[in-house]
Structure formats: structure tokens, C-alpha cells
Amino acid sequence: MGELRRLHPPAAFRQRIGGRATLSCRIRLDTRLEGCRVVDETPAGMGFGQAALEASAYFRFQPPTRDGAPVDGQEVPVAVLWP
């Protein structure tokens, strides 16, 4: 959570503006995310999309399984919120 606070876009933080970004990422077998791209950010132009991309390095997801084996590269939406 501290890293997420640190990544709050400076201009938005100074103005006490919260925001949201939605990413689309692939889950690697080692639980990290890769290939993330910004799908949406609100409010637009404040830097929340870029901040979410930077924050994605800290996220970990369990890969889905198929027939009991982990599946590499499953694409998932990831929402990141700044109050």
C-alpha cells in the first residue's frame, strides 16, 4: 500500500484528486504480471494510467490452472484505485 501511495501522480496528489486506472495484464507462472497496458484511466490526463503501470510491478497473482497445471499468460483486468 505504501508503494501505491508513493506512486500517486504528484499533480493529482497536490490537488487532493483521487483516481483509477484499469490495466490489462498477463499472469506469468512466477505470479508476476507482464505485458500490461492501460485500458482506462479516470480522470484522464492526470497520470493515473502510468502510475498503475509502475504499480503493476508490485502485484502478484496466482496463475489459473487447467487440468491441475498452472497456465501461463492468462490475461486479466487489474483495477488500481487511489482515494
C-alpha positions in Angstrom: 0.0 0.0 0.0 2.9 2.4 0.7 4.2 1.9 -2.8 0.8 2.7 -4.2 0.7 5.9 -2.2 4.2 6.8 -3.4 3.0 6.4 -7.0 0.0 8.7 -6.7 0.6 11.2 -9.5 2.1 14.4 -7.9 -0.2 16.9 -9.6 -3.3 14.9 -8.5 -1.9 14.5 -5.0 -1.3 18.2 -4.6 -4.8 18.9 -5.7 -6.2 16.0 -3.5 -7.6 14.3 -6.5 -8.1 10.5 -6.4 -8.3 8.4 -9.5 -8.5 5.0 -11.0 -6.8 3.1 -13.8 -7.7 -0.3 -15.3 -4.9 -2.4 -16.9 -5.0 -5.5 -19.0 -2.1 -7.8 -18.0 -0.9 -11.4 -18.5 -0.1 -13.6 -15.4 3.2 -15.3 -15.6 3.8 -18.7 -13.9 6.0 -16.9 -11.3 2.9 -14.9 -10.2 4.2 -11.6 -11.7 2.4 -9.6 -14.3 3.7 -8.8 -17.8 2.6 -7.1 -20.9 0.4 -4.6 -19.0 -1.4 -1.9 -20.9 -3.7 0.9 -19.8 -7.3 0.2 -20.8 -8.8 3.2 -19.0 -7.9 5.9 -16.5 -10.0 8.5 -14.6 -9.6 11.4 -14.5 -7.9 11.4 -17.9 -4.6 13.1 -18.3 -3.6 13.1 -14.6 -1.1 10.3 -14.9 -3.0 7.5 -13.2 -2.5 5.1 -16.1 1.2 5.5 -16.0 1.2 5.2 -12.2 -0.8 1.9 -12.4 1.7 0.5 -14.9 4.5 1.3 -12.4 2.5 -0.2 -9.6 1.9 -3.5 -11.5 5.5 -4.5 -10.7 4.4 -5.0 -7.1 1.3 -7.1 -7.8 1.3 -10.9 -7.6 -1.5 -13.1 -9.0 -1.8 -16.9 -8.8 -2.0 -18.2 -12.4 -5.1 -20.1 -13.3 -5.0 -23.9 -13.7 -6.1 -26.2 -16.4 -6.3 -29.9 -15.6 -4.4 -29.2 -12.4 -1.4 -27.4 -14.1 -0.8 -23.7 -14.0 -1.5 -21.8 -17.2 1.0 -19.2 -18.4 -0.1 -15.9 -20.0 -3.7 -15.7 -18.9 -4.9 -12.1 -19.5 -6.7 -10.4 -16.6 -8.1 -6.9 -15.9 -6.4 -5.1 -13.0 -8.1 -2.1 -11.3 -5.9 0.3 -9.3 -7.5 2.9 -7.1 -6.1 6.0 -5.4 -8.5 7.5 -2.9 
